[in-house]
Amino acid sequence: MIKNDELGLQAYRELKKMIVSGQLAPGEKIVQEKLAARMGISRTPLRVALQMLEAENLIEPKSKAGYQVKLMDDSEILEIFDCRIALEATAAGLLAKNIGGKDLEKLKGFFEPYLDKKTFSLATYKKDDSNFHHFIIAKCGNKFLEKLFQQGNLITYIERIGLIRPPEETLQEHLDIVHAILSRDPVQAESAMKLHLAKSKQIVEDKINNKQNLLATS
């Protein structure tokens, strides 16, 4: 017999996929009875899964007995970018010092397929974008940095936030990061990553400022 905690872990993984993919939309109420029936489990392992998701800040209490998928406001997205800039820029610099073997070809392969394409799938680019950033963290050689990134659940937030800017703007920035790492230039790798993330962060800051200006003049 599968224990409730094992079922809860399975349910957690499935629900997390649903949140990241948008099947469960931001702000959507989580109807526990329907979810339990849909997943073929009882309410007990489902509660285990929901507690895990709440601990990761992916859902939030809606009432005494209910939850909803957490809405991410722009100020929280800014904070996430601050964390990403600190960790990913450092990771890019470290990777430039440490990269070797098959990782060299893996790094080259993330964005080379897009060089000769005029049009391509945004969903595919988004996935490669996310995998690229995760690769840099995972391969940088600093286990404490990787653990901080994982504990902050940043890869999940990257996937949930999606593409802030279109590939036409970010492709060359990604290639610049790759080039700096392959050139074993840690200073340039760190700088290129900071610039890449800072430009996306600026989009969010401008959005917040525009809202504040509209409120001030209304």
FENPE-V763740 format. One record per backbone hydrogen bond with DSSP energy under -1.0 kcal/mol. CO is the residue of the C=O (numbers start at 0). NH is the residue of the N-H. E is the energy in kcal/mol with one decimal. If there is no record, write none. Layout:
BEGIN
co={CO,CO}
nh={NH,NH}
e={E,E}
END
This chain:
BEGIN
co={2,3,4,5,6,7,8,9,10,11,12,13,14,15,16,17,17,24,27,30,31,32,33,34,35,41,42,43,44,45,46,47,48,49,50,51,52,53,57,59,65,65,66,67,68,72,73,74,75,76,77,78,79,80,81,82,83,84,85,86,87,88,89,90,91,93,94,99,100,101,102,103,104,107,110,111,113,120,121,122,123,124,125,126,127,128,129,130,131,132,133,134,141,142,143,144,145,146,147,148,149,152,153,154,155,156,157,165,165,166,169,170,171,172,173,174,175,176,177,178,179,180,184,185,186,187,188,189,190,191,192,193,194,195,196,197,198,199,200,201,202,203,204,205,206,207,208,209,210,211,212}
nh={6,7,8,9,10,11,12,13,14,15,16,17,18,19,20,22,23,27,68,34,35,36,37,38,40,45,46,47,48,49,50,51,52,53,54,55,57,56,69,67,61,62,29,59,26,76,77,78,79,80,81,82,83,84,85,86,87,88,89,90,91,92,93,94,95,97,98,102,103,105,106,107,108,111,113,114,116,124,125,126,127,128,129,130,131,132,133,134,135,136,137,138,145,146,147,148,149,150,151,153,152,156,157,158,159,160,161,168,169,170,173,174,175,176,177,178,179,180,181,182,184,183,188,189,190,191,192,193,194,195,196,197,198,199,200,201,202,203,204,205,206,207,208,209,210,211,212,213,214,215,216}
e={-2.4,-2.7,-1.9,-2.1,-2.7,-2.5,-2.2,-2.0,-2.8,-2.4,-1.8,-1.9,-2.1,-2.7,-2.5,-1.1,-2.2,-2.4,-2.4,-2.4,-2.8,-2.1,-2.7,-2.4,-2.4,-1.2,-2.3,-1.6,-2.1,-2.6,-2.3,-1.7,-2.2,-2.3,-2.1,-1.2,-2.5,-1.7,-2.2,-2.4,-2.1,-1.1,-2.8,-2.6,-2.4,-1.7,-2.1,-1.6,-2.2,-2.2,-2.1,-1.9,-2.6,-2.9,-1.9,-2.5,-3.2,-1.4,-1.0,-2.4,-2.4,-1.9,-2.2,-2.7,-1.8,-1.7,-2.7,-1.3,-1.3,-2.2,-2.4,-1.9,-1.7,-1.0,-1.4,-1.6,-1.0,-2.2,-2.8,-1.9,-2.4,-2.8,-2.4,-2.6,-2.4,-2.0,-2.2,-2.5,-1.9,-1.6,-2.8,-2.3,-2.2,-2.3,-2.3,-2.2,-2.2,-3.1,-2.0,-1.9,-1.5,-1.7,-2.6,-1.8,-2.3,-3.0,-2.0,-1.9,-1.5,-2.8,-2.5,-2.3,-2.3,-1.9,-2.5,-2.7,-2.2,-2.2,-2.9,-1.8,-2.5,-1.6,-2.5,-2.3,-2.2,-2.9,-2.0,-2.3,-2.4,-2.2,-2.4,-2.8,-1.9,-1.1,-2.5,-2.1,-1.1,-1.3,-2.3,-2.7,-1.8,-2.2,-2.6,-2.4,-1.9,-2.3,-2.4,-2.1,-2.1,-2.2,-1.5}
END
